[in-house]
Amino acid sequence: MPPEAGPVITVVHFRMWFEDCNTLRFDYDFFGGYFMGNRKVPFMDVPDFFPAPVPIHETYKRIAINCPLCTNQF
């Protein structure tokens, strides 16, 4: 990115939900970057660049709280 482009605003749009008690899911459908000097409106104007291709899907699973190897238990 050229230094004269100025600061960058990076925006994402996503949906998040619990699939069940142990699973959290994120689905990203927009990921764009805007140079502030261009006076574009995020989510309204076409971004100046795309930091990563979409869609992006992330899934997180709950981990066990009790660990047989840990000395401190919750």
Secondary structure, DSSP 4 states (H G I P E B T S, - for coil): --GGG--EEEEEEEEEEEEETTEEEEEEEEEEEEEGGGTPPTTTSPPSB-SS-S-EEEEEEPPPS--TT-SS--
